[in-house]
Amino acid sequence: MTAPDPSTVRYPGPWTHRDIHANGIRLHAVEAGPTHRGAPLVVFVHGFADLWWSWRHQLTAFADAGYHAVAVDLRGYGDSDKPPRGYDGWTLSNDIAGLIRALGYTEATLVGHADGGLVCWATAVLHPGLVRAIAVVDSPHPISLRDAAIRDRAQRRALLPTFLTYQLPWRPERRLVRDGGREIARLVRMRSGPEWSRTAEFGEVVDRLRAAICIPGAAHCALEYQRWAFRSQWRPDGRRFMKAMDATLTLPVLQLHGSLDPYVMASTLRRCVRHAPGRIMKFVDGAGHYAHQEYADEVSAELLAFARGL
């Protein structure tokens, strides 16, 4: 089977594909809505083994509401550059900060899912002047996730089996791409709510995620996010990062959580009140780990209400 070209993720739609140079790399970004500076900028950041397309519903919803909506392939994913390094919290937050500046803005609202939410948390703390607000979907503050993995049996049981397996060299990469990304299909089905997994859209999503993970280098880069998160806990750079993240956010924060998410426990998200005491937390009934795709209209409405209230 021939590996897909990175450009295959440039799906057509009511949006524009762009290459944006930020923080020393090229990022593939997708724009929708008015692009003049008077339109507020909202940046959407995807999660593990995903790509920009997971935000297709929110891109169009925000564009129709008059926002400059941008979804990005994080470094290592989709049609963005796949450098050998830079999958740490510091560099990833610099990527998003550089993206905001390269788009000609001085601030943006960030919306992230899972690992992408962790990037939003980091950018809000490390580049507060550029972040107006953050909204995260099924994504706890990194300190909350670390503490829950240590102290909460349910979170540990949900997170650690795959997380620790990903620390091995090369074998996880081979597993992710074997049989055209069959492992991705298994993970998405296991973490989704029961209703969405029976829809035709679910099949389309799985097909596109399977193809995207088979782009040369994408599986390795995706795993490097997970590896840095684990290994950095015992290194000076990781300790400095967690110390920097141990700050109280005063900017607006919205947390959305699928009520049936089997991967991130609601109790883990409740810990985030320590670092975001003014945050708003809402549940999406019936949704699993991919609430923004499973109940797209409901999540888009919540995100728009949050953005309009800023």
Secondary structure by P-SEA (a helix, b strand, c coil): ccccccccccccccbbbbbbbcccbbbbbbbccccccccbbbbbbbccccccccaaaaaaaaaaaccbbbbbccccccccccccccccaaaaaaaaaaaaaaaccccbbbbbcaaaaaaaaaaaaaccccccbbbbcccccaaaaaaaacccaaaaaacccccccccccaaaaaaaacccaaaaaaaaaaaccccccccaaaaaaaaaaaaaaaccaaaaaaaaaaaaaacccccaaaaaaaaaaccccccbbbbbbccccccccaaaaaacccccccbbbbbbccccccccccaaaaaaaaaaaaaaac
